[in-house]
Amino acid sequence: MAGHNRSHGRTEPSGDRGGGGGGGGGGGPRPRLRRTTSMGRAEDITQTEQKIRHSQPDHPYGLLVDPPQWFYTLNGGPFRFGDRYPSLMVLIYLQVHAWAALAIEKLLARSVIRPSFGVFLQIVNIIMILMVPHVVVTYLEAVPLVGLTCVCWCCVVLSLKLASYAHVNSWCRRDRGGTQRRRSLSYSKSMESLNPPASDRTEVDSAPEGVAIRKLVHYPDNLNLFDLYYYLMAPTLCYELNFPRSDRLRIWFLARRVLELIVGINMMVALFQQWIIPSVRNSLEPFSKMDITHTTERLLKLAIPNHLLWIVSFYLIFHSYLNLIGELTQFGDRRFYLDWWNAPDINTFWRTWNLPVHRFAMRHIYLPLLRHRFSKFSAAVAVFFLSAFLHEYLVAAPLRLLRVWAFLGMMAQIPLDTLTVFVRKRFSPRLGNVLVWLSLIIGQPMAIMMYYHDYIIERQDIAAE
């Protein structure tokens, strides 16, 4: 069957692409068998790679780490003097949307435009930010994968930050006749419980120990470029008029975080090049053939380095990078994650592993929906739907490939949460924690294999046409 598929793919390429011609005596159009084509091309790709490996010296695998290749991948090719670096140009262009958000808020503060029209303009501004990668993919073919991925991440972060910026300023406009927002909501609840009520405190007493005492900003004095750019640089997705600030800059703390980033990024790239890329390539043919045995073997082989890579990336992002940014901006709230590794169910995991996103979702999606009389389940589904959309967005745009694997994987967290809660209550929290770890260890490699398979086949389709 496999051999027949390959010969069919070689002798009748026009029938595959055009849907007509070929074989048997029937002159009508023939439907294209995508799975058969996928299997044949996957085998051809695999055989080509095997010939290249066999033509190499005695150690076809050995040490695959190649640092010069890292720059080649990041740059999208060899360095050429005079390159325009479109990813960097796009990141600079995104400042226009930040200025637009500030201009809209100033017009609203002066009552130049109606609040409903201002909300409409902010929504259009955010949608345009999310459309930037699509425009880049459509009109700039030379953008490297890594650069486009960075652009997508920056677009998502900027859109969430500007959504919070608009939301908080709308609250302040409603409170103009009453109490102003004098204290930052970024203070932890445990810190608030140790302090007296806000009505009994002065501005000096309201600042926790180690946090710099500054004059409080009131609306609309916050509507300026300095305030906006400090918020855009701060390691948080939730806007406040008055953030907690530290009183000094620790040089040795910065040096340790920078060293962690340098060593960690090199280790991640080496791990990716040495183990993950060969494992993913070797999974292409059995995955195309739906060979359950070999696919499972490749999945388990990929799970170990992938999970190690995920843990290292978590540490670098949520501990090293965010603390580095927090120290540079003297941002006082440094709690970016909790002990998610002990989570007895999926719900606890998602509430503890990424606190900046969790706080944004609770503050701007979940609690507002509850105030509008939505049920807790409906509000939770809305949060997971937004998260699923953004996960798919971060994968589909860089790969130039629209699939729904990441979206479905995130929406599957809802029934998985029900299962883990049942296991936690019926059996033990430890068994629920085991299920959480299994979903992390197995789910991600499966998604990687599916996206790699579809990406390679799609590229071959484009090349064949």
PyMOL commands that set and color helices and strands:
alter all, ss='L'
color gray80, all
select helices_A, chain A and resi 2-11+13-18+34-54+67-75+86-93+95-109+115-139+145-174+189-194+198-200+225-233+251-282+284-289+292-328+340-342+346-352+355-371+376-399+405-411+413-426+429-464
alter helices_A, ss='H'
color red, helices_A
deselect
rebuild
show_as cartoon
